Amino acid sequence: MLPRVLVTGANGFLGRHLVAELLHRGYPVRALVRPGRGLAAGASPLPPLQTLPIEVCELDLSQVVRKEALADTINGCGAIIHAAAVAQVNPARSRAVRDTNIHGTEQALRLARKGGVERLVYVGTANVFGFGSKKQPGDETRPYTGRRYGLDYMDSKRAATDRVLAAVAREQLPAVLVHPTFMLGPGDAKPTSGALLLELHRGRLPGYPLGGKNYVHVHDVAMATVNALTQGRVGESYILGNENLSYKEAFALMADVMEVAPPRWPVLQPLANFYGALCDLKTLFTGRPAQVNSAMVAVANDGHYFSPQKARAELSLPQTPIIQAVAEAFAWFKTYGYV
């Protein structure tokens, strides 16, 4: 009999796909969401979690949680997928990001200990590893280099990763770590990563940065993450990615799918840095985040390229073409009135 799986962050972009994949395979699911997040917010086209054949438990792991609440949450579950996170990069520094990504992970570890689970799958980000070039992409062995950007998101996810690895080493906690790259696909209701497609479709990207990144279909990530419940090696990290594309290449592909003109001009690094500094000043004087910040600009100037070979070999990570991920995401946005 398959164990009941507790999914944190079940109402997020990836979380929804994880729940669907678990149900498809016959796993009983308990969805953990922040209070009030079980229902689809506002005009979201996604069905409320309560309408799915799952249990919904409301608890904010980023806050101090009573032992009794933890016991009630994990009781009857044999595994955890900890996908709850805040991926905000603007502003660059954010206590909410640190609290959710670090303290929330510490609480997930407490849940795993208290429940004596068979497996904890921690969902991180590929950015906790050093990136490389297209010819020599980064992998799970490269040390973290993101601290130079000054982004709490990256730093907090590295800190959370270290806490999971420490629990494995010191307590033999049965944890596997998966680290997605930039996810695209249908169902991005907020939207999160899909906002890039919408901005491009609306003509709000006049140029392209000189860097690039790795892209992956969100459903591929969900499949490999669920596979990690049984296939992953305890204490091992797996980058879940697919295609390495420069921003010029990625924007051209996206624009072709959406039948719009791609950005024509590169944004040279000195100009990009100057704009980032201006945005920082605007934020300083207004107290509100500007369109970007200097940390985001620095990231966009680099090529964050990664290899998914380890996850392909050990987690059976699918490799859906990114053009399909873009097409499915854009079709979903059109169906539900985002464009």
C-alpha positions as CSV (number, residue, x, y, z in Angstrom):
1,M,0.0,0.0,0.0
2,L,1.3,3.4,-0.9
3,P,2.1,5.8,1.9
4,R,0.1,9.0,2.5
5,V,2.3,11.9,1.3
6,L,2.2,15.3,3.0
7,V,2.8,18.0,0.4
8,T,3.8,21.5,1.7
9,G,3.1,24.4,-0.6
10,A,0.4,22.4,-2.3
11,N,-1.4,25.4,-3.7
12,G,1.6,26.7,-5.6
13,F,2.5,26.3,-9.3
14,L,4.6,23.2,-8.7
15,G,2.6,22.1,-5.7
16,R,-0.6,21.7,-7.8
17,H,1.3,19.6,-10.3
18,L,2.8,17.5,-7.5
19,V,-0.7,16.8,-6.1
20,A,-2.0,15.8,-9.5
21,E,0.9,13.5,-10.1
22,L,0.6,11.8,-6.7
23,L,-3.1,11.3,-7.2
24,H,-2.5,9.9,-10.7
25,R,-0.2,7.3,-9.2
26,G,-2.6,6.4,-6.5
27,Y,-0.9,8.0,-3.5
28,P,-3.2,9.3,-0.7
29,V,-2.4,13.1,-0.3
30,R,-2.5,15.5,2.6
31,A,-2.0,19.1,1.3
32,L,-0.4,21.5,3.8
33,V,-1.2,25.2,3.0
34,R,-1.1,28.5,4.9
35,P,-4.3,29.4,6.6
36,G,-6.8,30.7,4.1
37,R,-4.8,29.4,1.1
38,G,-6.7,26.2,0.6
39,L,-9.2,28.0,-1.6
40,A,-8.1,29.3,-4.9
41,A,-7.5,33.0,-4.4
42,G,-9.6,35.7,-6.2
43,A,-10.4,35.0,-9.8
44,S,-8.0,32.1,-10.1
45,P,-9.3,29.5,-12.5
46,L,-7.8,26.7,-10.5
47,P,-10.3,24.6,-8.4
48,P,-10.1,24.9,-4.6
49,L,-7.9,22.2,-3.1
50,Q,-11.0,21.2,-1.0
51,T,-12.7,20.0,-4.2
52,L,-9.9,17.4,-4.9
53,P,-9.9,13.9,-3.3
54,I,-7.2,14.9,-0.8
55,E,-7.0,16.1,2.8
56,V,-6.3,19.8,3.3
57,C,-4.4,20.9,6.4
58,E,-3.9,24.6,7.2
59,L,-0.6,25.5,9.0
60,D,2.0,28.2,8.5
61,L,5.4,26.5,8.9
62,S,7.2,29.8,8.8
63,Q,5.8,30.6,12.3
64,V,6.5,28.9,15.6
65,V,4.3,25.9,15.6
66,R,3.2,23.9,18.7
67,K,4.3,20.3,19.0
68,E,0.7,19.2,19.0
69,A,0.0,20.9,15.7
70,L,3.0,19.2,14.2
71,A,1.8,15.9,15.4
72,D,-1.7,16.4,14.0
73,T,-0.2,17.4,10.7
74,I,2.1,14.5,10.2
75,N,0.0,11.8,11.8
76,G,-0.7,9.0,9.3
77,C,1.8,10.2,6.7
78,G,4.7,8.1,5.5
79,A,6.4,10.7,3.3
80,I,6.8,14.4,2.9
81,I,7.4,16.5,-0.2
82,H,8.5,19.9,1.1
83,A,7.8,22.3,-1.8
84,A,6.7,25.4,0.2
85,A,8.9,28.4,-0.6
86,V,8.9,32.0,-1.5
87,A,10.8,32.7,-4.7
88,Q,10.6,36.5,-4.5
89,V,13.7,38.3,-5.8
90,N,12.3,41.9,-5.6
91,P,13.1,43.3,-3.2
92,A,16.4,41.5,-3.0
93,R,16.3,41.4,0.8
94,S,13.1,40.1,2.5
95,R,12.5,38.7,6.0
96,A,9.4,36.8,4.6
97,V,11.6,35.0,2.1
98,R,14.1,34.1,4.8
99,D,11.4,33.0,7.3
100,T,9.6,30.8,4.8
101,N,12.6,29.2,3.1
102,I,14.8,28.6,6.2
103,H,12.5,28.4,9.2
104,G,9.8,26.6,7.1
105,T,12.4,24.0,6.1
106,E,13.4,23.6,9.7
107,Q,9.8,22.9,10.6
108,A,9.5,20.4,7.8
109,L,12.5,18.6,9.3
110,R,10.7,18.6,12.6
111,L,7.7,17.1,10.9
112,A,9.8,14.4,9.4
113,R,11.5,13.5,12.7
114,K,8.2,13.5,14.6
115,G,6.4,11.3,12.0
116,G,9.4,9.0,11.4
117,V,8.7,9.2,7.7
118,E,10.1,6.8,5.2
119,R,11.2,9.7,2.9
120,L,11.5,13.4,2.8
121,V,11.9,15.0,-0.6
122,Y,13.1,18.6,-0.3
123,V,12.4,20.9,-3.3
124,G,15.2,23.5,-3.6
125,T,16.6,25.3,-6.6
126,A,19.4,24.7,-9.0
127,N,20.8,28.1,-8.1
128,V,22.2,26.7,-4.9
129,F,25.0,25.2,-7.1
130,G,27.6,26.9,-9.2
131,F,26.5,27.5,-12.8
132,G,28.6,26.9,-15.9
133,S,28.7,27.5,-19.6
134,K,26.6,25.8,-22.3
135,K,29.6,23.6,-23.1
136,Q,30.4,22.9,-19.4
137,P,27.1,23.4,-17.5
138,G,27.1,23.4,-13.7
139,D,26.1,20.3,-11.8
140,E,25.5,19.1,-8.3
141,T,29.2,19.1,-7.5
142,R,29.8,22.8,-8.0
143,P,30.0,25.0,-4.9
144,Y,27.5,27.8,-4.4
145,T,28.4,31.1,-6.0
146,G,25.2,33.0,-5.7
147,R,26.1,34.9,-2.5
148,R,27.7,37.6,-4.6
149,Y,24.3,38.7,-5.9
150,G,22.9,39.7,-2.5
151,L,19.5,37.9,-3.0
152,D,17.8,36.5,0.0
153,Y,16.0,34.0,-2.2
154,M,19.2,32.3,-3.3
155,D,21.0,32.6,0.1
156,S,18.0,31.3,2.0
157,K,17.6,28.3,-0.3
158,R,21.3,27.4,0.1
159,A,20.9,27.7,3.9
160,A,17.8,25.5,3.8
161,T,19.7,22.9,1.6
162,D,22.5,22.9,4.2
163,R,20.0,22.2,7.0
164,V,18.6,19.2,5.2
165,L,22.0,17.8,4.4
166,A,23.0,18.3,8.0
167,A,20.0,16.3,9.2
168,V,20.9,13.5,6.8
169,A,24.5,13.4,8.0
170,R,23.8,13.7,11.8
171,E,20.5,12.0,12.2
172,Q,20.4,9.7,9.1
173,L,17.2,11.5,8.1
174,P,15.9,9.7,4.9
175,A,15.9,12.9,2.7
176,V,16.5,13.4,-1.0
177,L,17.0,16.8,-2.5
178,V,15.6,18.0,-5.9
179,H,16.6,21.3,-7.4
180,P,14.5,22.6,-10.3
181,T,15.6,25.2,-12.8
182,F,13.2,27.7,-14.4
183,M,9.8,26.0,-14.7
184,L,7.3,26.7,-17.4
185,G,4.0,25.0,-18.2
186,P,0.2,25.3,-17.7
187,G,-1.5,26.2,-14.5
188,D,0.7,29.1,-13.3
189,A,-2.3,31.0,-11.9
190,K,-0.4,33.6,-9.9
191,P,1.5,33.8,-12.3
192,T,5.1,33.2,-11.2
193,S,7.7,32.1,-13.9
194,G,4.9,32.4,-16.5
195,A,4.9,36.2,-15.9
196,L,7.9,36.3,-18.3
197,L,5.7,35.0,-21.1
198,L,3.0,37.6,-20.4
199,E,5.5,40.5,-20.3
200,L,7.0,39.4,-23.6
201,H,3.5,39.0,-25.1
202,R,2.6,42.5,-24.0
203,G,5.6,44.0,-25.6
204,R,7.2,45.1,-22.3
205,L,10.6,43.6,-22.9
206,P,12.4,46.0,-25.3
207,G,15.7,44.2,-25.1
208,Y,17.3,41.0,-23.9
209,P,20.0,40.5,-21.3
210,L,23.3,38.9,-22.2
211,G,23.0,35.9,-19.9
212,G,20.8,32.9,-20.0
213,K,19.3,30.0,-17.9
214,N,18.1,26.5,-17.9
215,Y,14.4,25.8,-18.6
216,V,12.2,22.8,-17.7
217,H,8.6,21.7,-18.0
218,V,6.9,21.9,-14.6
219,H,5.3,18.5,-15.2
220,D,8.7,17.0,-15.7
221,V,9.7,18.4,-12.4
222,A,6.6,17.0,-10.7
223,M,7.2,13.5,-12.2
224,A,10.9,13.4,-11.1
225,T,10.0,14.8,-7.6
226,V,7.5,12.0,-7.1
227,N,10.0,9.5,-8.4
228,A,12.4,10.7,-5.7
229,L,10.1,9.1,-3.1
230,T,11.3,5.7,-4.3
231,Q,14.2,6.2,-6.7
232,G,16.4,8.9,-5.2
233,R,19.4,8.1,-3.1
234,V,19.3,9.4,0.5
235,G,21.4,12.5,1.0
236,E,21.8,13.1,-2.8
237,S,20.9,16.3,-4.7
238,Y,19.4,16.2,-8.2
239,I,19.2,19.2,-10.6
240,L,15.8,19.0,-12.4
241,G,16.3,20.9,-15.7
242,N,16.3,20.5,-19.5
243,E,17.4,23.1,-22.1
244,N,20.1,25.7,-21.6
245,L,19.1,28.8,-23.6
246,S,20.5,32.3,-23.8
247,Y,17.8,35.0,-23.2
248,K,18.1,35.9,-26.9
249,E,17.3,32.3,-27.8
250,A,14.6,31.8,-25.2
251,F,12.8,35.1,-26.1
252,A,12.9,34.2,-29.8
253,L,11.4,30.8,-29.1
254,M,8.7,32.2,-26.8
255,A,7.9,35.0,-29.3
256,D,7.5,32.6,-32.1
257,V,5.1,30.4,-30.2
258,M,3.0,33.5,-29.1
259,E,3.3,35.1,-32.6
260,V,4.7,38.3,-31.4
261,A,8.0,40.1,-32.2
262,P,11.0,39.2,-30.0
263,P,13.1,41.8,-28.4
264,R,15.6,43.0,-31.0
265,W,18.4,44.6,-29.1
266,P,20.9,43.3,-26.5
267,V,21.0,45.2,-23.2
268,L,24.7,45.7,-22.8
269,Q,26.0,45.1,-19.3
270,P,27.1,48.7,-18.4
271,L,23.6,49.9,-19.4
272,A,21.9,47.1,-17.5
273,N,24.0,47.8,-14.4
274,F,23.2,51.5,-14.6
275,Y,19.4,50.8,-14.9
276,G,19.6,48.5,-12.0
277,A,21.3,51.1,-9.9
278,L,18.6,53.7,-10.8
279,C,15.9,51.2,-9.8
280,D,17.7,50.7,-6.4
281,L,17.6,54.5,-5.9
282,K,13.9,54.6,-6.8
283,T,13.2,51.9,-4.3
284,L,15.2,53.7,-1.6
285,F,13.3,56.9,-2.0
286,T,9.8,55.5,-2.6
287,G,9.9,52.6,-0.2
288,R,8.4,50.4,-3.0
289,P,10.2,47.9,-5.2
290,A,11.0,49.2,-8.6
291,Q,10.6,47.1,-11.8
292,V,14.0,45.4,-11.1
293,N,16.9,45.7,-8.8
294,S,20.7,45.6,-9.3
295,A,20.8,42.0,-8.0
296,M,18.3,40.8,-10.6
297,V,20.3,42.6,-13.3
298,A,23.5,40.9,-12.1
299,V,21.8,37.5,-12.4
300,A,20.5,38.3,-15.8
301,N,24.0,39.2,-17.0
302,D,25.3,35.7,-16.2
303,G,24.6,32.4,-17.9
304,H,23.0,30.1,-15.3
305,Y,23.4,26.9,-17.3
306,F,23.1,23.5,-15.6
307,S,23.2,19.8,-16.4
308,P,20.2,17.5,-15.6
309,Q,22.1,14.3,-16.4
310,K,22.2,12.9,-12.9
311,A,18.4,13.3,-12.5
312,R,17.8,11.8,-15.9
313,A,19.8,8.7,-14.9
314,E,18.6,8.2,-11.4
315,L,15.1,9.9,-11.2
316,S,13.9,9.2,-14.7
317,L,13.5,12.9,-15.3
318,P,11.6,13.4,-18.5
319,Q,12.8,16.0,-21.1
320,T,9.8,17.6,-22.6
321,P,10.9,20.1,-25.2
322,I,10.7,23.6,-23.9
323,I,8.8,24.8,-26.9
324,Q,6.0,22.5,-25.8
325,A,6.2,23.9,-22.2
326,V,5.8,27.4,-23.6
327,A,3.0,26.4,-25.9
328,E,1.0,24.8,-23.1
329,A,1.6,27.7,-20.8
330,F,0.5,30.2,-23.3
331,A,-2.6,28.2,-24.3
332,W,-3.5,28.0,-20.6
333,F,-3.1,31.7,-20.2
334,K,-5.3,32.3,-23.3
335,T,-8.0,29.9,-22.1
336,Y,-8.4,31.6,-18.8
337,G,-8.2,35.2,-20.0
338,Y,-4.7,36.3,-19.0
339,V,-4.0,37.5,-22.5
